[in-house]
Amino acid sequence: MDKFDLLHQKFVEHMKTSGFSRRSVPDYARNVKRYLEYLKELGIEHISEVDRRILQDYQTRIYLETHRGRPLAPATQKSRLSCVKTFYQYLLKNGYVLYDPTANLELPKLPKQLPKGILSKKEVGRLLSEPDLTTPLGIRDRAYLEVLYGTGLRVSELCNLTLHDLDLSRRELRINQGKNAKDRIVPLAEATCAYLEMYLTTARPKLAGAQQQILFVSKNGLKMHYTTVSKLVRNYGKRAGLSKEISPHSLRHTCATHLLKGKADIRQIQRILGHESIATTQRYTKVEINDLKHVLKRCHPRERKEIEVDEF
């Protein structure tokens, strides 16, 4: 194992023990591996030899790279460079380098996209009514659908919930080690609590072993995987006859949008969703503006094509 391979191994071990999402570790490992292979191609023998010019050349290489005849998407370019920046933060902190050559590296700017798959209140009602409440699995599914819509949790956060994270008496849910290793507490609506209590008292005992501490479990009493939850949510959306592609993240977007329409403060929504930056939460204000534009176009007399110039 050469020096670069050893550094890569230590970095991956660091990620696994430092609060990084298990889903993101493979991406970091793969993208840093690509970068280190590039340095080997250049004949660089020690990581401290890298300067800003080499990083800029690597950025250019990524920009010119193609996949199936097409340039890499801006999000892919940004992801590769972000992983390298995180790698250098680790190197600097642990004394492998004396300065960070990525400090002033500009990342590709992504086109601003509005959240997709946002449901109306009626569509949410149709989705929530799909699970069969005469079966333990149906009660479980209704409970986690209520949590996803009521709290805006990420699907990975939902799957990691334990019994100790839920406090029905206080109507609170604690999210431990969410994105960026942040903890937070979110309030629970009365209806959400009701379905959680139904699940805990009538359904979960039939699904889980006595030693299992995970809140939402499979039919075998094991921890549910996020892909399983995503598939179930998508299937319920189809059964409800919804034309939109539904996912757990759709319910997160829907929760935020409905809170905003209900006049919740943008910073309160930020805390509930666990956004590190207020700019991420502000995307939903653009959704609200788009809704208002549709209302204006449909209802305002100045939007009618047949209007006479002197009508007013």
ZAMARRO-376768 format. One record per residue (C-alpha): residue number from 1; residue in three letters; x, y, z. Coordinates in nm, 4 decimals, always signed. Each point is the difference from the previous one (the first is absolute). Layout:
# residues N
[NUM, "ALA", [X, Y, Z]];
...
This chain:
# residues 312
[1, "MET", [+0.0000, +0.0000, +0.0000]];
[2, "ASP", [+0.1517, +0.3362, -0.1060]];
[3, "LYS", [-0.0248, +0.3296, +0.1890]];
[4, "PHE", [-0.3066, +0.1194, -0.1875]];
[5, "ASP", [-0.1867, -0.3268, +0.0548]];
[6, "LEU", [+0.0799, +0.0198, +0.3708]];
[7, "LEU", [-0.1285, +0.3586, +0.0182]];
[8, "HIS", [-0.3147, -0.1049, -0.1795]];
[9, "GLN", [-0.0564, -0.2856, +0.2439]];
[10, "LYS", [+0.0457, +0.2273, +0.3029]];
[11, "PHE", [-0.2360, +0.2594, -0.1468]];
[12, "VAL", [-0.2735, -0.2596, -0.0587]];
[13, "GLU", [+0.0409, -0.1317, +0.3554]];
[14, "HIS", [-0.0280, +0.3600, +0.1266]];
[15, "MET", [-0.3269, +0.0520, -0.1886]];
[16, "LYS", [-0.1520, -0.3162, +0.1407]];
[17, "THR", [+0.0642, +0.1156, +0.3576]];
[18, "SER", [-0.0654, +0.3745, -0.0344]];
[19, "GLY", [-0.3725, +0.0344, -0.0587]];
[20, "PHE", [+0.0009, -0.0251, -0.3806]];
[21, "SER", [-0.3100, -0.1597, -0.1462]];
[22, "ARG", [+0.0570, -0.3651, -0.0867]];
[23, "ARG", [-0.1562, +0.0716, -0.3361]];
[24, "SER", [+0.2539, +0.2729, -0.0788]];
[25, "VAL", [+0.3188, -0.1833, +0.1054]];
[26, "PRO", [+0.0258, -0.2062, -0.3243]];
[27, "ASP", [-0.0280, +0.3193, -0.2088]];
[28, "TYR", [+0.2779, +0.1710, +0.1959]];
[29, "ALA", [+0.2183, -0.3095, -0.0185]];
[30, "ARG", [-0.0510, -0.0357, -0.3758]];
[31, "ASN", [+0.0551, +0.3669, -0.0856]];
[32, "VAL", [+0.3119, +0.0362, +0.2174]];
[33, "LYS", [+0.1347, -0.3215, -0.1551]];
[34, "ARG", [-0.0461, +0.1554, -0.3456]];
[35, "TYR", [+0.1910, +0.3080, +0.1102]];
[36, "LEU", [+0.2895, -0.1974, +0.1477]];
[37, "GLU", [+0.0269, -0.2071, -0.3190]];
[38, "TYR", [+0.0284, +0.3267, -0.1901]];
[39, "LEU", [+0.2899, +0.1086, +0.2219]];
[40, "LYS", [+0.1738, -0.3318, -0.0662]];
[41, "GLU", [-0.0380, +0.0590, -0.3752]];
[42, "LEU", [+0.1807, +0.3320, +0.0446]];
[43, "GLY", [+0.2861, -0.1752, +0.1776]];
[44, "ILE", [-0.0627, +0.1762, +0.3321]];
[45, "GLU", [+0.1463, -0.1999, +0.2871]];
[46, "HIS", [-0.1178, +0.1937, +0.3045]];
[47, "ILE", [-0.3293, +0.1740, +0.0690]];
[48, "SER", [+0.1811, +0.3123, +0.1220]];
[49, "GLU", [+0.1323, +0.0590, -0.3542]];
[50, "VAL", [-0.3459, +0.0965, -0.1226]];
[51, "ASP", [-0.0578, +0.3702, -0.0539]];
[52, "ARG", [-0.2926, +0.2087, -0.1187]];
[53, "ARG", [+0.1030, -0.0320, -0.3663]];
[54, "ILE", [-0.0258, -0.3783, +0.0127]];
[55, "LEU", [-0.3475, +0.0288, +0.1539]];
[56, "GLN", [-0.1066, +0.2394, -0.2736]];
[57, "ASP", [+0.1295, -0.2435, -0.2627]];
[58, "TYR", [-0.1983, -0.2776, +0.1653]];
[59, "GLN", [-0.3109, +0.2185, -0.0034]];
[60, "THR", [+0.0518, +0.0588, -0.3732]];
[61, "ARG", [+0.0365, -0.3741, -0.0541]];
[62, "ILE", [-0.3327, -0.0607, +0.1708]];
[63, "TYR", [-0.1606, +0.2749, -0.2063]];
[64, "LEU", [+0.1220, -0.1632, -0.3242]];
[65, "GLU", [-0.0889, -0.3554, +0.1028]];
[66, "THR", [-0.2941, -0.1664, -0.1728]];
[67, "HIS", [-0.2334, -0.2866, +0.0809]];
[68, "ARG", [-0.1711, -0.1789, -0.2885]];
[69, "GLY", [+0.1025, +0.2808, -0.2293]];
[70, "ARG", [-0.1381, +0.2784, +0.2184]];
[71, "PRO", [+0.1744, +0.2359, +0.2461]];
[72, "LEU", [-0.0362, -0.0812, +0.3678]];
[73, "ALA", [-0.2971, +0.1685, +0.1636]];
[74, "PRO", [+0.0857, +0.3064, +0.2128]];
[75, "ALA", [-0.1212, -0.1898, +0.3081]];
[76, "THR", [+0.2454, -0.2837, -0.0748]];
[77, "GLN", [+0.2855, +0.2451, -0.0523]];
[78, "LYS", [-0.0807, +0.1756, +0.3244]];
[79, "SER", [-0.0244, -0.3273, +0.1906]];
[80, "ARG", [+0.3436, -0.1146, -0.1160]];
[81, "LEU", [+0.1656, +0.3266, +0.0984]];
[82, "SER", [-0.1890, +0.0273, +0.3298]];
[83, "CYS", [+0.1295, -0.3429, +0.0994]];
[84, "VAL", [+0.3562, +0.1106, -0.0727]];
[85, "LYS", [-0.0514, +0.3169, +0.2070]];
[86, "THR", [-0.1231, -0.2099, +0.2930]];
[87, "PHE", [+0.3009, -0.2268, -0.0437]];
[88, "TYR", [+0.2369, +0.2972, +0.0286]];
[89, "GLN", [-0.1781, +0.1263, +0.3098]];
[90, "TYR", [+0.0744, -0.3385, +0.1552]];
[91, "LEU", [+0.3645, +0.0113, -0.1176]];
[92, "LEU", [+0.0525, +0.3499, +0.1396]];
[93, "LYS", [-0.1602, -0.0806, +0.3329]];
[94, "ASN", [+0.2166, -0.3104, +0.0423]];
[95, "GLY", [+0.3291, +0.1615, -0.1041]];
[96, "TYR", [+0.0491, -0.1734, -0.3359]];
[97, "VAL", [+0.0182, +0.3376, -0.1790]];
[98, "LEU", [+0.0919, +0.3490, +0.1149]];
[99, "TYR", [-0.2664, +0.1815, -0.2029]];
[100, "ASP", [-0.3174, -0.0800, -0.1892]];
[101, "PRO", [+0.0403, +0.0549, -0.3776]];
[102, "THR", [-0.3780, -0.0347, -0.0446]];
[103, "ALA", [-0.0808, +0.2912, +0.2326]];
[104, "ASN", [-0.0757, +0.2452, -0.2819]];
[105, "LEU", [-0.1103, -0.2537, -0.2579]];
[106, "GLU", [-0.3309, +0.1062, -0.1582]];
[107, "LEU", [-0.2527, -0.2777, -0.0312]];
[108, "PRO", [-0.2355, -0.0207, -0.2986]];
[109, "LYS", [-0.3229, +0.1904, +0.0558]];
[110, "LEU", [-0.3080, -0.2146, -0.0266]];
[111, "PRO", [-0.3151, +0.1151, -0.1759]];
[112, "LYS", [-0.2599, +0.0924, +0.2599]];
[113, "GLN", [-0.2766, -0.2572, -0.0083]];
[114, "LEU", [-0.3266, +0.0179, +0.1846]];
[115, "PRO", [-0.1050, -0.3059, +0.2023]];
[116, "LYS", [-0.2023, -0.2543, -0.1988]];
[117, "GLY", [-0.2846, -0.2305, +0.0920]];
[118, "ILE", [-0.1718, +0.2391, +0.2416]];
[119, "LEU", [-0.3485, -0.1240, +0.0881]];
[120, "SER", [-0.3170, +0.1932, +0.0651]];
[121, "LYS", [-0.1854, -0.0584, +0.3278]];
[122, "LYS", [-0.2536, -0.2181, -0.1813]];
[123, "GLU", [+0.2768, -0.2065, -0.1579]];
[124, "VAL", [+0.1638, -0.0466, +0.3411]];
[125, "GLY", [-0.3346, -0.1191, +0.1361]];
[126, "ARG", [-0.0317, -0.2568, -0.2783]];
[127, "LEU", [+0.3547, -0.1235, +0.0586]];
[128, "LEU", [-0.0405, -0.0303, +0.3771]];
[129, "SER", [-0.3257, -0.1939, -0.0347]];
[130, "GLU", [+0.1563, -0.2755, -0.2127]];
[131, "PRO", [+0.1588, -0.2258, +0.2689]];
[132, "ASP", [-0.2304, -0.2764, +0.1290]];
[133, "LEU", [-0.0558, +0.0713, +0.3685]];
[134, "THR", [-0.1308, -0.3524, +0.0605]];
[135, "THR", [+0.3545, -0.1410, -0.0310]];
[136, "PRO", [+0.3157, +0.0643, +0.2083]];
[137, "LEU", [+0.1999, +0.1014, -0.3091]];
[138, "GLY", [-0.2738, +0.2381, -0.1127]];
[139, "ILE", [-0.0067, +0.1680, +0.3421]];
[140, "ARG", [+0.3807, +0.0272, -0.0071]];
[141, "ASP", [-0.0079, +0.1529, -0.3477]];
[142, "ARG", [-0.2666, +0.2540, +0.0965]];
[143, "ALA", [+0.2073, +0.0962, +0.3053]];
[144, "TYR", [+0.3210, +0.0695, -0.1911]];
[145, "LEU", [-0.1883, +0.1797, -0.2792]];
[146, "GLU", [-0.1468, +0.2264, +0.2669]];
[147, "VAL", [+0.3501, +0.0592, +0.1416]];
[148, "LEU", [+0.1524, +0.0758, -0.3405]];
[149, "TYR", [-0.2740, +0.2488, -0.0878]];
[150, "GLY", [-0.0378, +0.1416, +0.3509]];
[151, "THR", [+0.3681, +0.0604, +0.0726]];
[152, "GLY", [+0.1769, +0.0139, -0.3369]];
[153, "LEU", [+0.2563, -0.2600, +0.1113]];
[154, "ARG", [+0.2528, -0.1339, -0.2470]];
[155, "VAL", [-0.0582, -0.3692, -0.0719]];
[156, "SER", [+0.3408, -0.0908, +0.1492]];
[157, "GLU", [-0.0963, +0.1845, +0.3199]];
[158, "LEU", [-0.3300, -0.1863, +0.0134]];
[159, "CYS", [+0.1687, -0.3395, -0.0332]];
[160, "ASN", [+0.2468, +0.0805, +0.2788]];
[161, "LEU", [-0.2650, +0.0978, +0.2563]];
[162, "THR", [-0.0085, -0.2034, +0.3207]];
[163, "LEU", [-0.2654, -0.0387, +0.2660]];
[164, "HIS", [+0.2016, +0.2314, +0.2249]];
[165, "ASP", [-0.0237, +0.2812, -0.2585]];
[166, "LEU", [-0.3789, +0.0152, +0.0294]];
[167, "ASP", [-0.1745, +0.1799, +0.2872]];
[168, "LEU", [-0.3745, -0.0157, -0.0549]];
[169, "SER", [-0.0776, +0.1685, +0.3319]];
[170, "ARG", [+0.1887, +0.3098, -0.1138]];
[171, "ARG", [-0.0923, -0.0513, -0.3679]];
[172, "GLU", [+0.3656, +0.0168, -0.1007]];
[173, "LEU", [+0.2349, -0.1953, -0.2209]];
[174, "ARG", [+0.3769, +0.0180, +0.0376]];
[175, "ILE", [+0.2168, -0.0403, -0.3084]];
[176, "ASN", [+0.3500, -0.1090, +0.0963]];
[177, "GLN", [+0.2903, +0.0442, -0.2379]];
[178, "GLY", [-0.2041, +0.1400, -0.2873]];
[179, "LYS", [+0.1660, +0.1464, -0.3074]];
[180, "ASN", [+0.3377, +0.1590, +0.0828]];
[181, "ALA", [-0.0140, -0.1849, +0.3348]];
[182, "LYS", [-0.2559, +0.2502, +0.1348]];
[183, "ASP", [-0.2511, -0.0914, +0.2714]];
[184, "ARG", [-0.3414, +0.1636, +0.0205]];
[185, "ILE", [-0.3414, -0.0412, +0.1601]];
[186, "VAL", [-0.3166, +0.0362, -0.2059]];
[187, "PRO", [-0.3599, +0.0340, +0.1256]];
[188, "LEU", [-0.2636, -0.2557, -0.0906]];
[189, "ALA", [-0.3554, +0.0800, -0.1046]];
[190, "GLU", [-0.2894, -0.1522, +0.1904]];
[191, "ALA", [-0.0987, -0.2248, -0.2919]];
[192, "THR", [+0.3583, -0.1206, -0.0409]];
[193, "CYS", [+0.0138, -0.0924, +0.3694]];
[194, "ALA", [-0.3284, -0.1874, -0.0281]];
[195, "TYR", [+0.1250, -0.2233, -0.2801]];
[196, "LEU", [+0.3361, -0.0511, +0.1702]];
[197, "GLU", [-0.1792, -0.1131, +0.3152]];
[198, "MET", [-0.2170, -0.2361, -0.2051]];
[199, "TYR", [+0.3125, -0.1430, -0.1613]];
[200, "LEU", [+0.1846, -0.0432, +0.3314]];
[201, "THR", [-0.2895, -0.1654, +0.1810]];
[202, "THR", [-0.1690, -0.2133, -0.2657]];
[203, "ALA", [+0.2429, -0.0598, -0.2886]];
[204, "ARG", [+0.3636, +0.0232, +0.1042]];
[205, "PRO", [-0.0172, -0.2769, +0.2653]];
[206, "LYS", [-0.1048, -0.2391, -0.2789]];
[207, "LEU", [+0.2964, +0.1027, -0.2181]];
[208, "ALA", [+0.2976, +0.0515, +0.2278]];
[209, "GLY", [+0.1990, -0.2154, +0.2378]];
[210, "ALA", [+0.0203, +0.1107, +0.3619]];
[211, "GLN", [+0.3611, +0.1184, -0.0373]];
[212, "GLN", [-0.0523, +0.2101, -0.3127]];
[213, "GLN", [+0.0277, +0.3727, +0.0807]];
[214, "ILE", [-0.0559, +0.1361, -0.3521]];
[215, "LEU", [-0.3327, +0.1838, -0.0228]];
[216, "PHE", [-0.1143, -0.1082, -0.3469]];
[217, "VAL", [+0.0710, -0.3650, -0.0686]];
[218, "SER", [-0.0565, -0.2460, -0.2831]];
[219, "LYS", [-0.2394, -0.2939, +0.0144]];
[220, "ASN", [+0.2931, -0.2014, +0.1361]];
[221, "GLY", [+0.0680, +0.2484, +0.2779]];
[222, "LEU", [+0.3132, +0.1401, -0.1650]];
[223, "LYS", [+0.1015, +0.3559, -0.0775]];
[224, "MET", [-0.1667, +0.1297, -0.3147]];
[225, "HIS", [+0.2300, +0.1058, -0.2834]];
[226, "TYR", [-0.0535, +0.3387, -0.1610]];
[227, "THR", [-0.0464, -0.1590, -0.3441]];
[228, "THR", [-0.2857, -0.2112, +0.1397]];
[229, "VAL", [-0.1746, +0.3055, +0.1437]];
[230, "SER", [+0.0499, +0.1899, -0.3277]];
[231, "LYS", [-0.1503, -0.2860, -0.1998]];
[232, "LEU", [-0.3004, -0.0284, +0.2324]];
[233, "VAL", [-0.0678, +0.3753, -0.0167]];
[234, "ARG", [+0.0232, -0.0078, -0.3793]];
[235, "ASN", [-0.2408, -0.2952, -0.0199]];
[236, "TYR", [-0.2513, +0.1707, +0.2299]];
[237, "GLY", [+0.0161, +0.3051, -0.2262]];
[238, "LYS", [-0.0863, -0.2142, -0.3013]];
[239, "ARG", [-0.2822, -0.1727, +0.1856]];
[240, "ALA", [-0.1385, +0.3404, +0.0971]];
[241, "GLY", [-0.0118, +0.0908, -0.3689]];
[242, "LEU", [+0.2474, +0.2850, +0.0327]];
[243, "SER", [+0.1552, +0.1025, -0.3298]];
[244, "LYS", [+0.3106, +0.1414, +0.1713]];
[245, "GLU", [+0.3057, -0.2114, +0.0815]];
[246, "ILE", [-0.0263, -0.0361, +0.3779]];
[247, "SER", [+0.2933, -0.0637, +0.2333]];
[248, "PRO", [+0.0818, +0.0638, +0.3669]];
[249, "HIS", [+0.1745, +0.3182, -0.1151]];
[250, "SER", [-0.3223, +0.1095, -0.1701]];
[251, "LEU", [-0.1661, -0.0104, +0.3412]];
[252, "ARG", [+0.2888, +0.2028, +0.1449]];
[253, "HIS", [-0.0528, +0.2642, -0.2687]];
[254, "THR", [-0.3750, -0.0129, +0.0542]];
[255, "CYS", [+0.0369, +0.0444, +0.3763]];
[256, "ALA", [+0.2160, +0.3104, -0.0484]];
[257, "THR", [-0.2298, +0.1497, -0.2631]];
[258, "HIS", [-0.3136, -0.0517, +0.2091]];
[259, "LEU", [+0.1692, +0.1508, +0.3055]];
[260, "LEU", [+0.0940, +0.3034, -0.2067]];
[261, "LYS", [-0.3528, +0.0345, -0.1351]];
[262, "GLY", [-0.1216, -0.0215, +0.3581]];
[263, "LYS", [+0.2118, +0.3105, +0.0736]];
[264, "ALA", [+0.2768, -0.1764, +0.1944]];
[265, "ASP", [+0.3172, +0.2073, +0.0322]];
[266, "ILE", [+0.2743, -0.1030, -0.2421]];
[267, "ARG", [+0.2501, -0.0486, +0.2849]];
[268, "GLN", [-0.2428, -0.2231, +0.1866]];
[269, "ILE", [-0.0294, -0.2147, -0.3113]];
[270, "GLN", [+0.3799, -0.0045, -0.0237]];
[271, "ARG", [+0.0239, -0.1411, +0.3540]];
[272, "ILE", [-0.2668, -0.2646, -0.0603]];
[273, "LEU", [+0.1622, -0.1229, -0.3211]];
[274, "GLY", [+0.3526, +0.0181, +0.1405]];
[275, "HIS", [+0.1368, +0.2182, -0.2795]];
[276, "GLU", [+0.3459, +0.1334, +0.0774]];
[277, "SER", [-0.0496, +0.3011, -0.2274]];
[278, "ILE", [-0.3078, +0.2222, -0.0166]];
[279, "ALA", [+0.0597, +0.0222, -0.3754]];
[280, "THR", [-0.1038, -0.3653, -0.0355]];
[281, "THR", [-0.3297, +0.0669, +0.1766]];
[282, "GLN", [-0.0664, +0.3114, -0.2093]];
[283, "ARG", [-0.0582, -0.2205, -0.3053]];
[284, "TYR", [-0.3514, -0.0510, +0.1298]];
[285, "THR", [-0.0747, +0.3712, -0.0131]];
[286, "LYS", [+0.0549, -0.0255, -0.3758]];
[287, "VAL", [-0.2539, -0.2811, -0.0151]];
[288, "GLU", [-0.2448, +0.2277, +0.1813]];
[289, "ILE", [+0.0666, +0.2821, -0.2492]];
[290, "ASN", [-0.0602, -0.2383, -0.2902]];
[291, "ASP", [-0.3354, -0.0999, +0.1535]];
[292, "LEU", [-0.0945, +0.3664, +0.0309]];
[293, "LYS", [+0.0865, +0.0566, -0.3668]];
[294, "HIS", [-0.2352, -0.2817, -0.0990]];
[295, "VAL", [-0.2745, +0.1541, +0.2131]];
[296, "LEU", [+0.0610, +0.3380, -0.1605]];
[297, "LYS", [-0.0128, -0.1459, -0.3498]];
[298, "ARG", [-0.3226, -0.1855, +0.0736]];
[299, "CYS", [-0.1847, +0.2667, +0.1954]];
[300, "HIS", [+0.1223, +0.3519, -0.0740]];
[301, "PRO", [-0.1898, +0.1939, -0.2696]];
[302, "ARG", [+0.3232, +0.1421, -0.1453]];
[303, "GLU", [+0.1070, -0.3551, -0.0876]];
[304, "ARG", [-0.2955, -0.0624, -0.2327]];
[305, "LYS", [+0.1086, -0.0005, -0.3632]];
[306, "GLU", [-0.3297, +0.1357, -0.1254]];
[307, "ILE", [+0.0122, +0.3128, +0.2179]];
[308, "GLU", [-0.0609, +0.3329, -0.1702]];
[309, "VAL", [+0.2636, +0.2683, +0.0499]];
[310, "ASP", [-0.2558, +0.2553, +0.1215]];
[311, "GLU", [-0.1996, -0.2459, +0.2168]];
[312, "PHE", [+0.1226, +0.1754, +0.3134]];
